[in-house]
Amino acid sequence: MTNENTKSLSAGSLIQRLLLAAAPGGALTRKPIFLGLAAGLVVLIAAIGFGVHLRNRAADPAVMRFADREIAGLPTRSHITNDPARGRGEVREYGLLDDRQMDATLIMLTPAAGQRGMRDFMQELRDLDPVKNSTRATMAATYDLQTRFGSYLATEIQVDMVGRWKDCIAFLSRFETTAIYIKGWFCDGIGDRPNAERLACALDGLVVDGPLATAGADAFMREHIARPSFCAAIGGGRDREPRPIPPASSSRMH
């Protein structure tokens, strides 16, 4: 049976052996052994880094994001949705809708097989969280946002977040493809009116960090990302007075 003295001697002997091995001329300083240990250490560090990357990717799975410096500086999170009627969606959120500061949400959908990629703007507008979750919501001026990917239909909306009005711009893509469509909103801080041209340029600068869900969506986005940057906001020239947005006929995801 071992006692405390035996344990102390064993531990002391192990430390002494390690110190001797690490001393000049010791086993750990011999080139083949040293190189083997160094290589093993590099592999271990790489494995740990890859594990961290996988955990982060699982917690933040969306591959599309804004490159706009101010939007990208907001806290971000993402999740994946699957809907038989709409297909697969990647939702990336920046900031908090009910916060006084800026926030934005980017929703990219790849329609299910047999589903069309073009959607009704008013229905999509009613289904967006700022409209669904607000006490009251109005819409005003409309815009045609031009980007290297194609155009977006957009409208100014004002939402009542429990007694605080927040000004936002909601948008829906009108790309020349049925493989993908993008929608979402951008809100400036409470009391500030968002700039449509600034949003157009933020949408023009979208970044894709990995393969998309379908080959058609992936090919479309990568082909257009390679094109020269181009962004503009063209006002609709009518309906500038705020008017109520009627509620959605049924509750749907985003």
C-alpha positions as CSV (number, residue, x, y, z in Angstrom):
1,M,0.0,0.0,0.0
2,T,1.3,3.4,-0.9
3,N,1.5,6.2,1.6
4,E,1.8,10.0,1.2
5,N,5.6,9.8,1.3
6,T,5.7,7.3,-1.5
7,K,3.3,9.5,-3.6
8,S,5.6,12.6,-3.0
9,L,8.6,10.6,-4.0
10,S,6.9,9.4,-7.2
11,A,5.8,12.9,-8.1
12,G,9.2,14.3,-7.3
13,S,10.9,11.6,-9.4
14,L,8.7,12.3,-12.4
15,I,9.4,16.1,-12.2
16,Q,13.2,15.4,-11.9
17,R,13.1,13.1,-14.9
18,L,11.2,15.7,-17.0
19,L,13.7,18.4,-16.0
20,L,16.6,16.2,-16.9
21,A,15.1,15.4,-20.3
22,A,14.6,19.0,-21.0
23,A,18.2,20.0,-20.0
24,P,20.9,20.4,-22.6
25,G,21.8,17.0,-23.9
26,G,18.6,15.5,-22.5
27,A,16.1,13.3,-24.5
28,L,13.8,16.2,-25.3
29,T,16.6,18.2,-26.8
30,R,17.6,15.6,-29.3
31,K,16.5,16.7,-32.7
32,P,14.3,13.8,-33.9
33,I,12.4,13.7,-30.6
34,F,12.1,17.5,-30.4
35,L,10.8,17.8,-34.0
36,G,8.3,15.0,-33.3
37,L,7.0,16.8,-30.2
38,A,6.8,20.1,-32.1
39,A,4.8,18.5,-34.9
40,G,2.5,16.9,-32.4
41,L,1.9,20.2,-30.7
42,V,1.1,21.9,-34.0
43,V,-1.4,19.2,-34.9
44,L,-3.0,19.5,-31.4
45,I,-3.4,23.3,-31.7
46,A,-4.8,22.9,-35.3
47,A,-7.3,20.4,-34.0
48,I,-8.4,22.6,-31.2
49,G,-8.8,25.6,-33.6
50,F,-10.9,23.5,-36.0
51,G,-13.1,22.3,-33.2
52,V,-13.7,25.9,-32.1
53,H,-14.5,26.8,-35.7
54,L,-17.1,24.0,-36.0
55,R,-18.8,25.0,-32.8
56,N,-18.9,28.7,-33.9
57,R,-20.3,27.6,-37.3
58,A,-23.0,25.5,-35.7
59,A,-24.0,28.5,-33.5
60,D,-23.9,30.9,-36.4
61,P,-24.8,28.9,-39.6
62,A,-25.8,31.5,-42.1
63,V,-23.2,32.2,-44.8
64,M,-24.5,35.5,-46.1
65,R,-23.7,38.7,-44.3
66,F,-23.5,42.5,-44.6
67,A,-20.0,43.9,-45.2
68,D,-21.2,47.5,-44.3
69,R,-18.8,48.5,-41.5
70,E,-21.5,50.0,-39.2
71,I,-24.0,47.2,-39.7
72,A,-21.3,44.5,-39.4
73,G,-20.2,46.1,-36.1
74,L,-23.5,45.3,-34.4
75,P,-23.9,42.0,-32.5
76,T,-25.0,39.3,-34.9
77,R,-26.6,35.9,-34.8
78,S,-28.2,33.6,-37.3
79,H,-30.3,30.6,-37.8
80,I,-31.7,28.3,-40.5
81,T,-35.4,27.8,-41.3
82,N,-37.2,25.2,-43.3
83,D,-40.7,25.7,-44.6
84,P,-42.4,23.4,-47.1
85,A,-44.1,26.4,-48.8
86,R,-41.0,28.6,-48.9
87,G,-38.0,26.4,-48.9
88,R,-34.8,26.9,-46.9
89,G,-34.1,30.2,-45.3
90,E,-31.0,31.7,-43.8
91,V,-31.8,34.5,-41.3
92,R,-29.0,36.8,-40.1
93,E,-29.9,39.4,-37.5
94,Y,-27.9,42.5,-36.4
95,G,-28.7,44.3,-33.2
96,L,-32.2,44.2,-31.7
97,L,-35.4,45.3,-33.2
98,D,-36.8,46.6,-29.9
99,D,-33.6,48.5,-29.0
100,R,-33.2,52.2,-29.5
101,Q,-30.2,51.7,-31.7
102,M,-29.7,50.6,-35.3
103,D,-30.7,47.1,-36.3
104,A,-31.0,45.0,-39.5
105,T,-32.1,41.6,-40.6
106,L,-31.1,39.8,-43.8
107,I,-33.3,36.8,-44.9
108,M,-32.1,34.7,-47.8
109,L,-34.5,32.0,-49.2
110,T,-33.9,29.3,-51.7
111,P,-37.4,28.1,-52.8
112,A,-38.3,24.5,-52.6
113,A,-38.5,22.5,-55.9
114,G,-41.5,23.6,-57.9
115,Q,-41.9,26.9,-55.9
116,R,-41.5,30.2,-57.6
117,G,-38.9,32.7,-56.5
118,M,-41.0,35.8,-57.0
119,R,-43.2,36.9,-54.1
120,D,-45.9,39.4,-53.4
121,F,-44.3,42.4,-51.8
122,M,-47.3,43.4,-49.6
123,Q,-47.6,39.9,-48.2
124,E,-43.9,39.7,-47.5
125,L,-44.0,43.1,-45.9
126,R,-46.8,42.1,-43.6
127,D,-44.9,38.9,-42.6
128,L,-41.7,40.8,-41.5
129,D,-41.2,40.9,-37.8
130,P,-41.2,44.7,-37.4
131,V,-44.7,44.8,-38.8
132,K,-46.0,41.6,-37.1
133,N,-44.6,42.4,-33.7
134,S,-45.4,46.2,-33.6
135,T,-48.4,47.8,-31.9
136,R,-48.9,49.9,-35.1
137,A,-47.1,50.1,-38.4
138,T,-47.3,52.5,-41.3
139,M,-45.6,52.6,-44.7
140,A,-44.7,55.6,-46.9
141,A,-42.3,56.3,-49.7
142,T,-41.2,53.4,-52.0
143,Y,-37.9,52.9,-53.7
144,D,-36.2,50.8,-56.4
145,L,-32.9,49.8,-55.0
146,Q,-30.3,49.0,-57.7
147,T,-27.3,46.7,-56.9
148,R,-24.9,44.4,-58.8
149,F,-27.2,41.5,-58.0
150,G,-30.3,43.1,-59.4
151,S,-33.1,45.3,-58.0
152,Y,-35.0,45.4,-54.8
153,L,-38.4,46.9,-54.1
154,A,-38.2,48.8,-50.8
155,T,-40.5,51.0,-48.7
156,E,-40.1,53.2,-45.7
157,I,-42.0,51.8,-42.7
158,Q,-42.5,53.2,-39.2
159,V,-43.2,50.8,-36.4
160,D,-44.5,51.4,-32.9
161,M,-42.3,49.4,-30.5
162,V,-44.3,49.8,-27.3
163,G,-44.6,53.5,-27.4
164,R,-41.4,54.3,-29.4
165,W,-41.6,54.8,-33.1
166,K,-38.7,53.4,-35.1
167,D,-38.1,54.2,-38.7
168,C,-37.0,51.4,-41.0
169,I,-36.8,50.4,-44.7
170,A,-38.2,47.0,-45.7
171,F,-36.9,45.4,-48.9
172,L,-37.6,42.4,-51.2
173,S,-35.4,41.4,-54.1
174,R,-36.6,41.2,-57.7
175,F,-33.6,39.2,-59.1
176,E,-33.7,37.7,-62.6
177,T,-33.7,34.2,-61.2
178,T,-36.1,31.9,-59.3
179,A,-33.3,30.2,-57.5
180,I,-33.0,32.7,-54.7
181,Y,-34.6,35.8,-53.2
182,I,-33.6,38.1,-50.4
183,K,-35.7,40.2,-48.1
184,G,-35.4,42.0,-44.7
185,W,-35.2,45.4,-43.1
186,F,-32.9,48.0,-41.9
187,C,-33.7,50.4,-39.1
188,D,-31.8,53.4,-37.9
189,G,-31.8,54.5,-34.3
190,I,-35.0,55.9,-32.9
191,G,-35.4,59.4,-34.1
192,D,-33.3,58.9,-37.2
193,R,-34.6,58.2,-40.7
194,P,-32.7,55.5,-42.6
195,N,-31.1,56.4,-45.9
196,A,-32.3,54.3,-48.9
197,E,-29.1,54.8,-50.9
198,R,-27.0,53.7,-48.0
199,L,-29.1,50.5,-47.8
200,A,-28.7,49.9,-51.5
201,C,-25.0,50.1,-51.2
202,A,-25.1,47.8,-48.2
203,L,-27.1,45.2,-50.2
204,D,-24.7,45.6,-53.1
205,G,-21.8,44.7,-50.8
206,L,-23.3,41.4,-49.5
207,V,-20.7,38.7,-48.8
208,V,-21.1,34.9,-49.1
209,D,-18.7,33.0,-46.8
210,G,-19.6,29.5,-48.0
211,P,-21.6,27.4,-50.4
212,L,-25.3,28.1,-50.6
213,A,-28.1,25.5,-50.3
214,T,-28.6,24.9,-54.0
215,A,-26.3,25.0,-57.0
216,G,-28.5,27.6,-58.8
217,A,-28.5,30.0,-55.9
218,D,-24.7,29.6,-55.4
219,A,-23.9,30.2,-59.1
220,F,-26.1,33.3,-59.2
221,M,-24.6,34.9,-56.2
222,R,-21.0,34.2,-57.1
223,E,-21.4,35.3,-60.7
224,H,-22.8,38.7,-59.5
225,I,-20.4,39.1,-56.6
226,A,-17.7,39.2,-59.3
227,R,-19.3,42.1,-61.1
228,P,-18.3,45.7,-60.5
229,S,-20.0,47.4,-57.5
230,F,-23.1,49.5,-58.4
231,C,-25.7,50.9,-56.0
232,A,-28.5,53.5,-56.3
233,A,-31.9,54.3,-54.8
234,I,-34.6,55.6,-57.1
235,G,-37.7,57.1,-55.4
236,G,-41.1,55.9,-56.4
237,G,-42.4,59.5,-56.5
238,R,-45.8,58.7,-54.9
239,D,-47.4,57.4,-51.7
240,R,-45.1,59.5,-49.5
241,E,-47.8,60.0,-46.8
242,P,-47.7,57.4,-44.1
243,R,-50.6,55.0,-44.3
244,P,-51.5,51.9,-42.1
245,I,-50.2,48.5,-43.1
246,P,-53.1,46.0,-42.7
247,P,-52.3,42.9,-40.6
248,A,-51.3,39.7,-42.3
249,S,-54.2,37.3,-42.9
250,S,-52.3,34.5,-41.2
251,S,-49.2,34.2,-39.0
252,R,-46.2,33.0,-40.9
253,M,-42.5,32.8,-40.3
254,H,-40.6,36.1,-40.9
